Amino acid sequence: MKKIRCGDEVIILTGRDKGKIATVKQFESDDQVFVQGVNIVKKHVKPDPNKGIVGGIVGFEKPIHVSNIAVYNPATKKADRIGFRISDDNKKIRFYKSTGETIKGK
């Protein structure tokens, strides 16, 4: 079971966007994630009139490694570690290690 899931609010730990708080959009692979509004790169695109593509500089999101993000805890307003525990109805739930509070998921 993954500690970081789609829809989690995360904080960026390293790189150009360090300190930004954003939401995980999707997973590229097991260790690469797309984070909304983070790691935007620009690419020069040639025009192609046959396909209707207008040339210019296009910005788009690239994936970021999971080790460079951490789950954001709104109670402490800091990055936090995640733990797992078994609830009374035998479901595995995630919780913040610093406060012990469970994480509300989708």
N, CA, C and O atoms as a DFTB+ gen file, in Angstrom:
424 C
 N C O
     1  1       0.853      -1.178       0.000
     2  2       0.000       0.000       0.000
     3  2       0.898       1.240       0.000
     4  3       1.882       1.315       0.736
     5  1       0.539       2.195      -0.831
     6  2       1.346       3.394      -0.965
     7  2       1.036       4.386       0.140
     8  3      -0.106       4.512       0.581
     9  1       2.071       5.088       0.579
    10  2       1.876       6.100       1.613
    11  2       1.310       7.383       1.019
    12  3       0.549       8.091       1.679
    13  1       1.676       7.687      -0.227
    14  2       1.146       8.870      -0.911
    15  2       0.174       8.387      -1.975
    16  3       0.477       7.473      -2.742
    17  1      -0.997       9.010      -2.014
    18  2      -2.040       8.622      -2.967
    19  2      -2.482       9.824      -3.781
    20  3      -2.161      10.964      -3.446
    21  1      -3.216       9.566      -4.849
    22  2      -3.788      10.648      -5.654
    23  2      -4.762      11.447      -4.792
    24  3      -5.540      10.879      -4.026
    25  1      -4.708      12.760      -4.927
    26  2      -5.585      13.626      -4.155
    27  2      -4.981      14.099      -2.845
    28  3      -5.559      14.961      -2.184
    29  1      -3.822      13.555      -2.448
    30  2      -3.171      13.990      -1.210
    31  2      -2.560      15.372      -1.400
    32  3      -2.084      15.717      -2.481
    33  1      -2.583      16.147      -0.331
    34  2      -1.923      17.443      -0.332
    35  2      -0.479      17.213       0.106
    36  3      -0.230      16.676       1.185
    37  1       0.468      17.623      -0.735
    38  2       1.879      17.377      -0.471
    39  2       2.653      18.686      -0.483
    40  3       2.192      19.694      -1.018
    41  1       3.838      18.650       0.118
    42  2       4.753      19.783       0.089
    43  2       6.014      19.328      -0.640
    44  3       6.484      18.207      -0.446
    45  1       6.555      20.210      -1.481
    46  2       7.739      19.889      -2.269
    47  2       8.970      20.135      -1.388
    48  3       9.112      21.209      -0.805
    49  1       9.862      19.134      -1.294
    50  2      11.011      19.205      -0.410
    51  2      12.263      19.752      -1.087
    52  3      13.076      20.406      -0.434
    53  1      12.433      19.497      -2.381
    54  2      13.659      19.907      -3.070
    55  2      13.343      20.474      -4.437
    56  3      12.245      20.298      -4.965
    57  1      14.315      21.150      -4.994
    58  2      14.199      21.618      -6.365
    59  2      13.701      23.048      -6.480
    60  3      13.613      23.777      -5.492
    61  1      13.384      23.424      -7.687
    62  2      12.971      24.784      -8.030
    63  2      11.687      25.194      -7.314
    64  3      11.507      26.368      -6.990
    65  1      10.803      24.248      -7.069
    66  2       9.503      24.531      -6.458
    67  2       9.470      24.213      -4.962
    68  3       8.396      23.977      -4.408
    69  1      10.632      24.203      -4.303
    70  2      10.720      23.844      -2.892
    71  2       9.808      24.726      -2.043
    72  3       9.799      25.949      -2.182
    73  1       9.028      24.071      -1.145
    74  2       8.151      24.798      -0.243
    75  2       6.727      24.952      -0.735
    76  3       5.851      25.331       0.042
    77  1       6.467      24.666      -2.017
    78  2       5.107      24.787      -2.550
    79  2       4.234      23.659      -2.013
    80  3       4.695      22.535      -1.819
    81  1       2.973      23.978      -1.780
    82  2       1.993      22.987      -1.339
    83  2       1.026      22.775      -2.491
    84  3       0.439      23.733      -2.996
    85  1       0.857      21.533      -2.907
    86  2       0.018      21.231      -4.068
    87  2      -0.612      19.853      -3.877
    88  3      -0.388      19.178      -2.873
    89  1      -1.409      19.456      -4.876
    90  2      -2.150      18.195      -4.822
    91  2      -1.589      17.210      -5.841
    92  3      -1.232      17.596      -6.954
    93  1      -1.513      15.935      -5.458
    94  2      -1.056      14.879      -6.368
    95  2      -2.170      14.599      -7.373
    96  3      -3.301      14.308      -6.985
    97  1      -1.847      14.688      -8.678
    98  2      -2.837      14.447      -9.724
    99  2      -2.894      12.977     -10.119
   100  3      -3.964      12.369     -10.133
   101  1      -1.728      12.410     -10.441
   102  2      -1.699      11.013     -10.868
   103  2      -0.288      10.467     -10.733
   104  3       0.672      11.221     -10.574
   105  1      -0.175       9.138     -10.798
   106  2       1.118       8.469     -10.732
   107  2       1.561       8.112     -12.142
   108  3       0.797       7.535     -12.915
   109  1       2.801       8.458     -12.473
   110  2       3.412       8.070     -13.748
   111  2       3.870       6.618     -13.648
   112  3       3.619       5.813     -14.545
   113  1       4.539       6.298     -12.551
   114  2       4.962       4.932     -12.246
   115  2       4.943       4.800     -10.723
   116  3       4.354       5.637     -10.039
   117  1       5.573       3.769     -10.192
   118  2       5.562       3.584      -8.742
   119  2       6.291       4.700      -7.999
   120  3       5.953       5.012      -6.857
   121  1       7.296       5.305      -8.649
   122  2       8.085       6.309      -7.944
   123  2       8.051       7.688      -8.608
   124  3       8.826       8.560      -8.215
   125  1       7.202       7.913      -9.576
   126  2       7.072       9.208     -10.245
   127  2       5.620       9.672     -10.162
   128  3       4.703       8.910     -10.467
   129  1       5.410      10.940      -9.743
   130  2       4.057      11.468      -9.615
   131  2       3.941      12.818     -10.317
   132  3       4.912      13.567     -10.425
   133  1       2.736      13.108     -10.789
   134  2       2.414      14.421     -11.323
   135  2       1.758      15.218     -10.204
   136  3       0.760      14.787      -9.628
   137  1       2.327      16.385      -9.899
   138  2       1.798      17.258      -8.866
   139  2       1.279      18.512      -9.555
   140  3       1.970      19.095     -10.392
   141  1       0.076      18.926      -9.209
   142  2      -0.603      20.027      -9.880
   143  2       0.159      21.340      -9.713
   144  3       0.377      21.807      -8.595
   145  1       0.563      21.933     -10.849
   146  2       1.233      23.225     -10.852
   147  2       2.692      23.200     -10.452
   148  3       3.267      24.256     -10.187
   149  1       3.314      22.030     -10.400
   150  2       4.709      21.903      -9.974
   151  2       5.515      21.244     -11.086
   152  3       5.000      20.407     -11.827
   153  1       6.791      21.632     -11.195
   154  2       7.725      21.087     -12.184
   155  2       7.225      21.333     -13.606
   156  3       7.188      20.421     -14.431
   157  1       6.846      22.566     -13.875
   158  2       6.391      22.948     -15.217
   159  2       7.605      23.293     -16.060
   160  3       8.414      24.140     -15.680
   161  1       7.732      22.635     -17.207
   162  2       8.831      22.886     -18.133
   163  2       8.273      23.479     -19.405
   164  3       7.102      23.288     -19.734
   165  1       9.125      24.205     -20.125
   166  2       8.705      24.825     -21.375
   167  2       9.392      24.124     -22.528
   168  3      10.559      23.743     -22.439
   169  1       8.654      23.962     -23.604
   170  2       9.184      23.294     -24.779
   171  2       8.840      24.118     -26.003
   172  3       7.727      24.630     -26.119
   173  1       9.789      24.250     -26.917
   174  2       9.554      24.962     -28.166
   175  2       8.937      23.989     -29.163
   176  3       9.491      22.921     -29.420
   177  1       7.801      24.359     -29.716
   178  2       7.068      23.482     -30.624
   179  2       7.027      24.124     -31.999
   180  3       6.678      25.296     -32.134
   181  1       7.387      23.351     -33.024
   182  2       7.317      23.847     -34.398
   183  2       5.870      23.830     -34.872
   184  3       5.106      22.938     -34.504
   185  1       5.495      24.800     -35.677
   186  2       4.130      24.767     -36.221
   187  2       3.982      23.673     -37.277
   188  3       4.909      23.400     -38.039
   189  1       2.813      23.059     -37.310
   190  2       2.494      22.044     -38.317
   191  2       1.099      22.341     -38.844
   192  3       0.105      21.934     -38.241
   193  1       1.020      23.061     -39.984
   194  2      -0.302      23.446     -40.496
   195  2      -1.168      22.255     -40.918
   196  3      -2.395      22.355     -40.923
   197  1      -0.542      21.138     -41.269
   198  2      -1.319      19.958     -41.668
   199  2      -2.117      19.382     -40.490
   200  3      -3.235      18.898     -40.663
   201  1      -1.528      19.442     -39.298
   202  2      -2.207      18.929     -38.102
   203  2      -2.915      20.029     -37.332
   204  3      -3.621      19.746     -36.364
   205  1      -2.741      21.272     -37.742
   206  2      -3.390      22.391     -37.068
   207  2      -2.683      22.812     -35.791
   208  3      -3.291      23.419     -34.910
   209  1      -1.389      22.487     -35.688
   210  2      -0.623      22.846     -34.497
   211  2       0.025      24.209     -34.710
   212  3       0.732      24.440     -35.691
   213  1      -0.238      25.106     -33.759
   214  2       0.369      26.424     -33.813
   215  2       1.697      26.359     -33.079
   216  3       1.772      25.803     -31.983
   217  1       2.739      26.917     -33.667
   218  2       4.057      26.874     -33.050
   219  2       4.168      27.860     -31.902
   220  3       3.344      28.764     -31.766
   221  1       5.183      27.684     -31.081
   222  2       5.434      28.586     -29.968
   223  2       6.052      27.856     -28.796
   224  3       6.523      26.727     -28.927
   225  1       6.045      28.509     -27.658
   226  2       6.591      27.929     -26.440
   227  2       5.425      27.417     -25.595
   228  3       4.529      28.176     -25.226
   229  1       5.452      26.121     -25.298
   230  2       4.366      25.481     -24.563
   231  2       4.895      25.014     -23.211
   232  3       5.960      24.401     -23.135
   233  1       4.153      25.304     -22.147
   234  2       4.520      24.822     -20.817
   235  2       3.648      23.641     -20.428
   236  3       2.437      23.658     -20.647
   237  1       4.265      22.608     -19.847
   238  2       3.504      21.447     -19.387
   239  2       4.198      20.827     -18.183
   240  3       5.382      21.066     -17.945
   241  1       3.449      20.029     -17.427
   242  2       3.959      19.423     -16.205
   243  2       4.732      18.143     -16.507
   244  3       4.353      17.352     -17.371
   245  1       5.812      17.967     -15.778
   246  2       6.588      16.737     -15.844
   247  2       6.477      16.054     -14.478
   248  3       6.203      16.716     -13.477
   249  1       6.687      14.741     -14.429
   250  2       6.582      14.047     -13.141
   251  2       7.749      14.388     -12.213
   252  3       8.822      14.789     -12.664
   253  1       7.520      14.222     -10.928
   254  2       8.529      14.468      -9.902
   255  2       8.679      13.181      -9.080
   256  3       7.712      12.442      -8.896
   257  1       9.882      12.924      -8.595
   258  2      10.136      11.690      -7.851
   259  2       9.469      11.745      -6.477
   260  3       9.386      12.805      -5.857
   261  1       9.002      10.605      -6.017
   262  2       8.279      10.512      -4.751
   263  2       9.160      10.925      -3.565
   264  3       8.644      11.418      -2.562
   265  1      10.465      10.732      -3.665
   266  2      11.360      11.088      -2.567
   267  2      11.483      12.600      -2.398
   268  3      11.974      13.063      -1.369
   269  1      11.050      13.367      -3.376
   270  2      11.150      14.820      -3.315
   271  2       9.871      15.491      -2.815
   272  3       9.774      16.718      -2.826
   273  1       8.896      14.703      -2.380
   274  2       7.662      15.261      -1.832
   275  2       7.353      14.579      -0.505
   276  3       7.830      13.478      -0.234
   277  1       6.549      15.247       0.315
   278  2       6.099      14.668       1.585
   279  2       4.666      15.104       1.813
   280  3       4.257      16.171       1.355
   281  1       3.908      14.293       2.513
   282  2       2.516      14.619       2.805
   283  2       2.485      15.820       3.750
   284  3       3.245      15.879       4.716
   285  1       1.602      16.774       3.463
   286  2       1.482      18.003       4.243
   287  2       0.434      17.808       5.333
   288  3      -0.686      17.378       5.061
   289  1       0.807      18.128       6.567
   290  2      -0.109      18.034       7.701
   291  2      -0.647      19.433       8.003
   292  3       0.111      20.284       8.468
   293  1      -1.938      19.697       7.750
   294  2      -2.476      21.043       7.978
   295  2      -2.510      21.442       9.451
   296  3      -2.521      22.635       9.758
   297  1      -2.526      20.480      10.366
   298  2      -2.562      20.803      11.796
   299  2      -1.238      21.423      12.251
   300  3      -1.232      22.400      13.001
   301  1      -0.120      20.853      11.795
   302  2       1.193      21.362      12.188
   303  2       1.757      22.326      11.155
   304  3       2.740      23.016      11.425
   305  1       1.149      22.380       9.978
   306  2       1.612      23.213       8.851
   307  2       3.038      22.860       8.438
   308  3       3.839      23.732       8.102
   309  1       3.338      21.547       8.471
   310  2       4.657      21.046       8.082
   311  2       4.498      19.730       7.330
   312  3       3.411      19.156       7.268
   313  1       5.607      19.267       6.762
   314  2       5.640      17.944       6.165
   315  2       5.583      16.912       7.282
   316  3       6.085      17.140       8.382
   317  1       4.968      15.778       6.985
   318  2       4.820      14.764       8.024
   319  2       5.028      13.378       7.441
   320  3       4.861      13.157       6.242
   321  1       5.398      12.446       8.316
   322  2       5.539      11.052       7.911
   323  2       4.210      10.338       8.095
   324  3       3.350      10.776       8.859
   325  1       4.060       9.230       7.378
   326  2       2.811       8.481       7.375
   327  2       3.048       7.110       7.991
   328  3       4.074       6.474       7.752
   329  1       2.083       6.668       8.787
   330  2       2.106       5.323       9.341
   331  2       0.804       4.616       9.018
   332  3      -0.161       5.239       8.576
   333  1       0.783       3.320       9.242
   334  2      -0.422       2.529       8.995
   335  2      -0.844       1.860      10.296
   336  3      -0.011       1.459      11.109
   337  1      -2.154       1.749      10.473
   338  2      -2.688       0.971      11.587
   339  2      -3.961       0.281      11.118
   340  3      -4.588       0.696      10.144
   341  1      -4.327      -0.768      11.823
   342  2      -5.521      -1.531      11.493
   343  2      -6.670      -1.009      12.358
   344  3      -6.554      -0.938      13.581
   345  1      -7.780      -0.644      11.708
   346  2      -8.939      -0.132      12.450
   347  2      -9.734      -1.299      13.037
   348  3      -9.392      -2.464      12.836
   349  1     -10.798      -0.965      13.764
   350  2     -11.617      -1.995      14.412
   351  2     -12.291      -2.919      13.414
   352  3     -12.506      -4.097      13.700
   353  1     -12.630      -2.386      12.228
   354  2     -13.294      -3.206      11.215
   355  2     -12.295      -3.802      10.219
   356  3     -12.641      -4.059       9.066
   357  1     -11.041      -4.023      10.676
   358  2      -9.974      -4.671       9.898
   359  2      -9.649      -3.961       8.588
   360  3      -9.366      -4.609       7.580
   361  1      -9.689      -2.641       8.603
   362  2      -9.252      -1.866       7.439
   363  2      -7.943      -1.190       7.781
   364  3      -7.728      -0.751       8.911
   365  1      -7.062      -1.112       6.780
   366  2      -5.781      -0.460       6.964
   367  2      -5.982       1.034       6.739
   368  3      -6.436       1.439       5.669
   369  1      -5.653       1.850       7.722
   370  2      -5.829       3.297       7.597
   371  2      -4.482       3.988       7.798
   372  3      -3.600       3.466       8.479
   373  1      -4.338       5.164       7.198
   374  2      -3.110       5.949       7.317
   375  2      -3.274       6.988       8.422
   376  3      -4.377       7.474       8.669
   377  1      -2.168       7.323       9.083
   378  2      -2.214       8.367      10.113
   379  2      -0.910       9.157      10.093
   380  3       0.125       8.670       9.638
   381  1      -0.985      10.396      10.599
   382  2       0.200      11.236      10.728
   383  2       0.998      10.759      11.935
   384  3       0.439      10.593      13.019
   385  1       2.289      10.540      11.760
   386  2       3.108      10.019      12.856
   387  2       3.316      11.044      13.964
   388  3       3.478      10.663      15.123
   389  1       3.314      12.341      13.634
   390  2       3.585      13.349      14.660
   391  2       2.394      13.551      15.593
   392  3       2.574      13.728      16.798
   393  1       1.184      13.524      15.049
   394  2      -0.003      13.797      15.875
   395  2      -0.829      12.556      16.160
   396  3      -1.609      12.547      17.112
   397  1      -0.678      11.507      15.358
   398  2      -1.483      10.303      15.532
   399  2      -2.867      10.421      14.918
   400  3      -3.672       9.495      15.022
   401  1      -3.150      11.539      14.285
   402  2      -4.467      11.800      13.677
   403  2      -4.579      11.022      12.355
   404  3      -3.613      10.939      11.597
   405  1      -5.759      10.455      12.089
   406  2      -5.948       9.707      10.851
   407  2      -6.082      10.666       9.677
   408  3      -6.520      11.806       9.831
   409  1      -5.698      10.181       8.503
   410  2      -5.761      10.988       7.287
   411  2      -7.084      10.727       6.607
   412  3      -7.452       9.580       6.352
   413  1      -7.794      11.797       6.316
   414  2      -9.053      11.655       5.594
   415  2      -8.746      11.473       4.124
   416  3      -8.122      12.339       3.512
   417  1      -9.171      10.370       3.551
   418  2      -8.915      10.064       2.144
   419  2     -10.203      10.115       1.356
   420  3     -11.283      10.379       1.884
   421  1     -10.044       9.846       0.047
   422  2     -11.213       9.824      -0.825
   423  2     -12.045       8.581      -0.583
   424  3     -13.074       8.390      -1.231
